[in-house]
Amino acid sequence: MSAILAAVYRGKPDELAAALGGRPAPTVFEAAAMGEAARVRELAAADRGAVDRRRPDGWPPQQVAGRLCGELP
């Protein structure tokens, strides 16, 4: 699990800010977890298979969004 996903999962905005600093743009899973729909659309437009990928735990981006989006205070 990336530092971004871990911070969102734990509901730690300070950890999320640190993880985002100086890092490349979020992956489809990270963007989904943070509720960044525009980034998810951007990735899907560039690679139609992006929304069909699965994390090692088997979750697609849609499930990540449904479970984690909104976890941050």
Backbone as XML, in Angstrom:
<?xml version="1.0"?>
<chain id="A" units="angstrom">
  <residue number="1" name="MET">
    <atom name="N" x="0.850" y="-1.165" z="0.000"/>
    <atom name="CA" x="0.000" y="0.000" z="0.000"/>
    <atom name="C" x="0.900" y="1.234" z="0.000"/>
  </residue>
  <residue number="2" name="SER">
    <atom name="N" x="0.563" y="2.166" z="-0.856"/>
    <atom name="CA" x="1.362" y="3.389" z="-0.939"/>
    <atom name="C" x="1.136" y="4.258" z="0.297"/>
  </residue>
  <residue number="3" name="ALA">
    <atom name="N" x="2.042" y="5.196" z="0.503"/>
    <atom name="CA" x="1.918" y="6.127" z="1.629"/>
    <atom name="C" x="0.649" y="6.965" z="1.501"/>
  </residue>
  <residue number="4" name="ILE">
    <atom name="N" x="0.268" y="7.293" z="0.278"/>
    <atom name="CA" x="-0.952" y="8.071" z="0.050"/>
    <atom name="C" x="-2.175" y="7.271" z="0.477"/>
  </residue>
  <residue number="5" name="LEU">
    <atom name="N" x="-2.263" y="6.027" z="0.008"/>
    <atom name="CA" x="-3.412" y="5.196" z="0.382"/>
    <atom name="C" x="-3.448" y="4.941" z="1.884"/>
  </residue>
  <residue number="6" name="ALA">
    <atom name="N" x="-2.287" y="4.718" z="2.476"/>
    <atom name="CA" x="-2.230" y="4.475" z="3.918"/>
    <atom name="C" x="-2.737" y="5.688" z="4.697"/>
  </residue>
  <residue number="7" name="ALA">
    <atom name="N" x="-2.346" y="6.885" z="4.275"/>
    <atom name="CA" x="-2.787" y="8.105" z="4.960"/>
    <atom name="C" x="-4.294" y="8.295" z="4.831"/>
  </residue>
  <residue number="8" name="VAL">
    <atom name="N" x="-4.835" y="8.032" z="3.639"/>
    <atom name="CA" x="-6.281" y="8.158" z="3.441"/>
    <atom name="C" x="-7.004" y="7.114" z="4.291"/>
  </residue>
  <residue number="9" name="TYR">
    <atom name="N" x="-6.515" y="5.887" z="4.269"/>
    <atom name="CA" x="-7.145" y="4.798" z="5.013"/>
    <atom name="C" x="-7.189" y="5.100" z="6.511"/>
  </residue>
  <residue number="10" name="ARG">
    <atom name="N" x="-6.116" y="5.686" z="7.014"/>
    <atom name="CA" x="-6.045" y="5.992" z="8.445"/>
    <atom name="C" x="-6.687" y="7.333" z="8.798"/>
  </residue>
  <residue number="11" name="GLY">
    <atom name="N" x="-7.124" y="8.091" z="7.769"/>
    <atom name="CA" x="-7.756" y="9.384" z="8.027"/>
    <atom name="C" x="-6.798" y="10.417" z="8.575"/>
  </residue>
  <residue number="12" name="LYS">
    <atom name="N" x="-5.576" y="10.437" z="8.032"/>
    <atom name="CA" x="-4.523" y="11.330" z="8.527"/>
    <atom name="C" x="-4.162" y="12.371" z="7.466"/>
  </residue>
  <residue number="13" name="PRO">
    <atom name="N" x="-4.823" y="13.537" z="7.454"/>
    <atom name="CA" x="-4.538" y="14.546" z="6.438"/>
    <atom name="C" x="-3.101" y="15.052" z="6.466"/>
  </residue>
  <residue number="14" name="ASP">
    <atom name="N" x="-2.475" y="15.103" z="7.649"/>
    <atom name="CA" x="-1.087" y="15.561" z="7.721"/>
    <atom name="C" x="-0.154" y="14.563" z="7.041"/>
  </residue>
  <residue number="15" name="GLU">
    <atom name="N" x="-0.401" y="13.278" z="7.225"/>
    <atom name="CA" x="0.398" y="12.251" z="6.546"/>
    <atom name="C" x="0.165" y="12.295" z="5.037"/>
  </residue>
  <residue number="16" name="LEU">
    <atom name="N" x="-1.081" y="12.563" z="4.631"/>
    <atom name="CA" x="-1.390" y="12.660" z="3.207"/>
    <atom name="C" x="-0.628" y="13.816" z="2.583"/>
  </residue>
  <residue number="17" name="ALA">
    <atom name="N" x="-0.627" y="14.965" z="3.223"/>
    <atom name="CA" x="0.095" y="16.127" z="2.697"/>
    <atom name="C" x="1.580" y="15.821" z="2.552"/>
  </residue>
  <residue number="18" name="ALA">
    <atom name="N" x="2.154" y="15.145" z="3.537"/>
    <atom name="CA" x="3.574" y="14.783" z="3.467"/>
    <atom name="C" x="3.824" y="13.795" z="2.337"/>
  </residue>
  <residue number="19" name="ALA">
    <atom name="N" x="2.923" y="12.835" z="2.155"/>
    <atom name="CA" x="3.087" y="11.829" z="1.105"/>
    <atom name="C" x="2.963" y="12.443" z="-0.287"/>
  </residue>
  <residue number="20" name="LEU">
    <atom name="N" x="2.130" y="13.464" z="-0.424"/>
    <atom name="CA" x="1.930" y="14.107" z="-1.724"/>
    <atom name="C" x="3.055" y="15.062" z="-2.091"/>
  </residue>
  <residue number="21" name="GLY">
    <atom name="N" x="3.777" y="15.565" z="-1.119"/>
    <atom name="CA" x="4.831" y="16.541" z="-1.372"/>
    <atom name="C" x="5.953" y="15.989" z="-2.233"/>
  </residue>
  <residue number="22" name="GLY">
    <atom name="N" x="6.224" y="16.670" z="-3.350"/>
    <atom name="CA" x="7.333" y="16.311" z="-4.224"/>
    <atom name="C" x="7.202" y="14.962" z="-4.897"/>
  </residue>
  <residue number="23" name="ARG">
    <atom name="N" x="6.007" y="14.475" z="-5.042"/>
    <atom name="CA" x="5.765" y="13.152" z="-5.612"/>
    <atom name="C" x="5.070" y="13.293" z="-6.956"/>
  </residue>
  <residue number="24" name="PRO">
    <atom name="N" x="5.222" y="12.297" z="-7.831"/>
    <atom name="CA" x="4.473" y="12.347" z="-9.092"/>
    <atom name="C" x="2.963" y="12.359" z="-8.836"/>
  </residue>
  <residue number="25" name="ALA">
    <atom name="N" x="2.209" y="12.649" z="-9.862"/>
    <atom name="CA" x="0.746" y="12.685" z="-9.749"/>
    <atom name="C" x="0.218" y="11.346" z="-9.229"/>
  </residue>
  <residue number="26" name="PRO">
    <atom name="N" x="-0.905" y="11.372" z="-8.511"/>
    <atom name="CA" x="-1.459" y="10.151" z="-7.928"/>
    <atom name="C" x="-1.827" y="9.096" z="-8.973"/>
  </residue>
  <residue number="27" name="THR">
    <atom name="N" x="-1.695" y="7.837" z="-8.572"/>
    <atom name="CA" x="-2.130" y="6.720" z="-9.414"/>
    <atom name="C" x="-3.651" y="6.696" z="-9.430"/>
  </residue>
  <residue number="28" name="VAL">
    <atom name="N" x="-4.221" y="5.842" z="-10.255"/>
    <atom name="CA" x="-5.679" y="5.743" z="-10.328"/>
    <atom name="C" x="-6.266" y="5.338" z="-8.976"/>
  </residue>
  <residue number="29" name="PHE">
    <atom name="N" x="-5.589" y="4.472" z="-8.248"/>
    <atom name="CA" x="-6.094" y="4.036" z="-6.941"/>
    <atom name="C" x="-6.001" y="5.156" z="-5.908"/>
  </residue>
  <residue number="30" name="GLU">
    <atom name="N" x="-4.898" y="5.869" z="-5.917"/>
    <atom name="CA" x="-4.719" y="6.985" z="-4.988"/>
    <atom name="C" x="-5.728" y="8.089" z="-5.279"/>
  </residue>
  <residue number="31" name="ALA">
    <atom name="N" x="-5.904" y="8.404" z="-6.562"/>
    <atom name="CA" x="-6.870" y="9.439" z="-6.940"/>
    <atom name="C" x="-8.286" y="9.033" z="-6.535"/>
  </residue>
  <residue number="32" name="ALA">
    <atom name="N" x="-8.630" y="7.771" z="-6.737"/>
    <atom name="CA" x="-9.959" y="7.283" z="-6.348"/>
    <atom name="C" x="-10.152" y="7.405" z="-4.842"/>
  </residue>
  <residue number="33" name="ALA">
    <atom name="N" x="-9.146" y="7.036" z="-4.070"/>
    <atom name="CA" x="-9.237" y="7.089" z="-2.607"/>
    <atom name="C" x="-9.397" y="8.516" z="-2.108"/>
  </residue>
  <residue number="34" name="MET">
    <atom name="N" x="-8.790" y="9.476" z="-2.808"/>
    <atom name="CA" x="-8.864" y="10.876" z="-2.396"/>
    <atom name="C" x="-10.072" y="11.597" z="-2.982"/>
  </residue>
  <residue number="35" name="GLY">
    <atom name="N" x="-10.846" y="10.905" z="-3.815"/>
    <atom name="CA" x="-12.011" y="11.531" z="-4.424"/>
    <atom name="C" x="-11.675" y="12.476" z="-5.552"/>
  </residue>
  <residue number="36" name="GLU">
    <atom name="N" x="-10.511" y="12.299" z="-6.167"/>
    <atom name="CA" x="-10.075" y="13.161" z="-7.266"/>
    <atom name="C" x="-10.596" y="12.607" z="-8.593"/>
  </residue>
  <residue number="37" name="ALA">
    <atom name="N" x="-11.891" y="12.820" z="-8.830"/>
    <atom name="CA" x="-12.540" y="12.285" z="-10.019"/>
    <atom name="C" x="-11.897" y="12.791" z="-11.309"/>
  </residue>
  <residue number="38" name="ALA">
    <atom name="N" x="-11.469" y="14.038" z="-11.330"/>
    <atom name="CA" x="-10.839" y="14.590" z="-12.536"/>
    <atom name="C" x="-9.567" y="13.823" z="-12.876"/>
  </residue>
  <residue number="39" name="ARG">
    <atom name="N" x="-8.776" y="13.476" z="-11.867"/>
    <atom name="CA" x="-7.544" y="12.711" z="-12.102"/>
    <atom name="C" x="-7.891" y="11.299" z="-12.581"/>
  </residue>
  <residue number="40" name="VAL">
    <atom name="N" x="-8.911" y="10.677" z="-12.016"/>
    <atom name="CA" x="-9.325" y="9.342" z="-12.464"/>
    <atom name="C" x="-9.759" y="9.408" z="-13.928"/>
  </residue>
  <residue number="41" name="ARG">
    <atom name="N" x="-10.543" y="10.425" z="-14.289"/>
    <atom name="CA" x="-10.971" y="10.580" z="-15.692"/>
    <atom name="C" x="-9.777" y="10.796" z="-16.610"/>
  </residue>
  <residue number="42" name="GLU">
    <atom name="N" x="-8.820" y="11.601" z="-16.165"/>
    <atom name="CA" x="-7.605" y="11.859" z="-16.948"/>
    <atom name="C" x="-6.850" y="10.552" z="-17.212"/>
  </residue>
  <residue number="43" name="LEU">
    <atom name="N" x="-6.682" y="9.749" z="-16.186"/>
    <atom name="CA" x="-5.973" y="8.477" z="-16.334"/>
    <atom name="C" x="-6.752" y="7.512" z="-17.219"/>
  </residue>
  <residue number="44" name="ALA">
    <atom name="N" x="-8.075" y="7.487" z="-17.074"/>
    <atom name="CA" x="-8.906" y="6.605" z="-17.893"/>
    <atom name="C" x="-8.876" y="7.023" z="-19.359"/>
  </residue>
  <residue number="45" name="ALA">
    <atom name="N" x="-8.827" y="8.329" z="-19.616"/>
    <atom name="CA" x="-8.761" y="8.811" z="-20.997"/>
    <atom name="C" x="-7.431" y="8.437" z="-21.646"/>
  </residue>
  <residue number="46" name="ALA">
    <atom name="N" x="-6.364" y="8.456" z="-20.854"/>
    <atom name="CA" x="-5.037" y="8.120" z="-21.379"/>
    <atom name="C" x="-4.841" y="6.613" z="-21.518"/>
  </residue>
  <residue number="47" name="ASP">
    <atom name="N" x="-5.528" y="5.842" z="-20.675"/>
    <atom name="CA" x="-5.368" y="4.381" z="-20.658"/>
    <atom name="C" x="-6.700" y="3.772" z="-20.255"/>
  </residue>
  <residue number="48" name="ARG">
    <atom name="N" x="-7.456" y="3.294" z="-21.237"/>
    <atom name="CA" x="-8.799" y="2.766" z="-20.978"/>
    <atom name="C" x="-8.797" y="1.628" z="-19.960"/>
  </residue>
  <residue number="49" name="GLY">
    <atom name="N" x="-7.685" y="0.930" z="-19.822"/>
    <atom name="CA" x="-7.613" y="-0.181" z="-18.882"/>
    <atom name="C" x="-7.388" y="0.242" z="-17.443"/>
  </residue>
  <residue number="50" name="ALA">
    <atom name="N" x="-7.135" y="1.522" z="-17.209"/>
    <atom name="CA" x="-6.818" y="1.999" z="-15.854"/>
    <atom name="C" x="-7.932" y="1.685" z="-14.861"/>
  </residue>
  <residue number="51" name="VAL">
    <atom name="N" x="-9.181" y="1.835" z="-15.281"/>
    <atom name="CA" x="-10.289" y="1.607" z="-14.353"/>
    <atom name="C" x="-10.589" y="0.126" z="-14.144"/>
  </residue>
  <residue number="52" name="ASP">
    <atom name="N" x="-9.980" y="-0.731" z="-14.950"/>
    <atom name="CA" x="-10.183" y="-2.174" z="-14.795"/>
    <atom name="C" x="-9.074" y="-2.839" z="-13.989"/>
  </residue>
  <residue number="53" name="ARG">
    <atom name="N" x="-8.038" y="-2.092" z="-13.654"/>
    <atom name="CA" x="-6.932" y="-2.667" z="-12.879"/>
    <atom name="C" x="-7.395" y="-2.984" z="-11.467"/>
  </residue>
  <residue number="54" name="ARG">
    <atom name="N" x="-6.637" y="-3.843" z="-10.832"/>
    <atom name="CA" x="-6.962" y="-4.216" z="-9.451"/>
    <atom name="C" x="-5.729" y="-4.105" z="-8.586"/>
  </residue>
  <residue number="55" name="ARG">
    <atom name="N" x="-5.950" y="-3.686" z="-7.360"/>
    <atom name="CA" x="-4.863" y="-3.650" z="-6.376"/>
    <atom name="C" x="-4.524" y="-5.084" z="-5.988"/>
  </residue>
  <residue number="56" name="PRO">
    <atom name="N" x="-3.402" y="-5.287" z="-5.277"/>
    <atom name="CA" x="-3.058" y="-6.641" z="-4.834"/>
    <atom name="C" x="-4.158" y="-7.303" z="-3.995"/>
  </residue>
  <residue number="57" name="ASP">
    <atom name="N" x="-4.984" y="-6.501" z="-3.312"/>
    <atom name="CA" x="-6.076" y="-7.084" z="-2.523"/>
    <atom name="C" x="-7.310" y="-7.380" z="-3.369"/>
  </residue>
  <residue number="58" name="GLY">
    <atom name="N" x="-7.216" y="-7.112" z="-4.687"/>
    <atom name="CA" x="-8.302" y="-7.420" z="-5.608"/>
    <atom name="C" x="-9.279" y="-6.289" z="-5.858"/>
  </residue>
  <residue number="59" name="TRP">
    <atom name="N" x="-9.109" y="-5.157" z="-5.187"/>
    <atom name="CA" x="-10.043" y="-4.050" z="-5.339"/>
    <atom name="C" x="-9.757" y="-3.238" z="-6.596"/>
  </residue>
  <residue number="60" name="PRO">
    <atom name="N" x="-10.790" y="-2.952" z="-7.410"/>
    <atom name="CA" x="-10.634" y="-2.021" z="-8.529"/>
    <atom name="C" x="-10.748" y="-0.587" z="-7.998"/>
  </residue>
  <residue number="61" name="PRO">
    <atom name="N" x="-10.408" y="0.407" z="-8.805"/>
    <atom name="CA" x="-10.484" y="1.798" z="-8.349"/>
    <atom name="C" x="-11.869" y="2.193" z="-7.818"/>
  </residue>
  <residue number="62" name="GLN">
    <atom name="N" x="-12.925" y="1.659" z="-8.422"/>
    <atom name="CA" x="-14.274" y="2.006" z="-7.987"/>
    <atom name="C" x="-14.524" y="1.555" z="-6.545"/>
  </residue>
  <residue number="63" name="GLN">
    <atom name="N" x="-14.032" y="0.396" z="-6.181"/>
    <atom name="CA" x="-14.218" y="-0.106" z="-4.821"/>
    <atom name="C" x="-13.364" y="0.689" z="-3.832"/>
  </residue>
  <residue number="64" name="VAL">
    <atom name="N" x="-12.159" y="1.066" z="-4.273"/>
    <atom name="CA" x="-11.300" y="1.903" z="-3.430"/>
    <atom name="C" x="-12.022" y="3.217" z="-3.133"/>
  </residue>
  <residue number="65" name="ALA">
    <atom name="N" x="-12.605" y="3.818" z="-4.165"/>
    <atom name="CA" x="-13.323" y="5.085" z="-3.977"/>
    <atom name="C" x="-14.497" y="4.909" z="-3.025"/>
  </residue>
  <residue number="66" name="GLY">
    <atom name="N" x="-15.250" y="3.845" z="-3.209"/>
    <atom name="CA" x="-16.417" y="3.608" z="-2.368"/>
    <atom name="C" x="-16.061" y="3.375" z="-0.912"/>
  </residue>
  <residue number="67" name="ARG">
    <atom name="N" x="-14.936" y="2.755" z="-0.671"/>
    <atom name="CA" x="-14.533" y="2.436" z="0.702"/>
    <atom name="C" x="-13.759" y="3.573" z="1.365"/>
  </residue>
  <residue number="68" name="LEU">
    <atom name="N" x="-12.851" y="4.208" z="0.622"/>
    <atom name="CA" x="-11.931" y="5.156" z="1.242"/>
    <atom name="C" x="-12.270" y="6.627" z="1.030"/>
  </residue>
  <residue number="69" name="CYS">
    <atom name="N" x="-12.939" y="6.955" z="-0.038"/>
    <atom name="CA" x="-13.232" y="8.362" z="-0.310"/>
    <atom name="C" x="-14.069" y="8.921" z="0.834"/>
  </residue>
  <residue number="70" name="GLY">
    <atom name="N" x="-13.627" y="10.006" z="1.401"/>
    <atom name="CA" x="-14.333" y="10.625" z="2.511"/>
    <atom name="C" x="-13.806" y="10.215" z="3.874"/>
  </residue>
  <residue number="71" name="GLU">
    <atom name="N" x="-12.735" y="9.432" z="3.910"/>
    <atom name="CA" x="-12.160" y="9.007" z="5.187"/>
    <atom name="C" x="-11.412" y="10.136" z="5.890"/>
  </residue>
  <residue number="72" name="LEU">
    <atom name="N" x="-10.959" y="11.117" z="5.129"/>
    <atom name="CA" x="-10.221" y="12.224" z="5.740"/>
    <atom name="C" x="-11.193" y="13.211" z="6.361"/>
  </residue>
  <residue number="73" name="PRO">
    <atom name="N" x="-10.816" y="13.759" z="7.517"/>
    <atom name="CA" x="-11.707" y="14.735" z="8.169"/>
    <atom name="C" x="-11.810" y="16.025" z="7.377"/>
  </residue>
</chain>
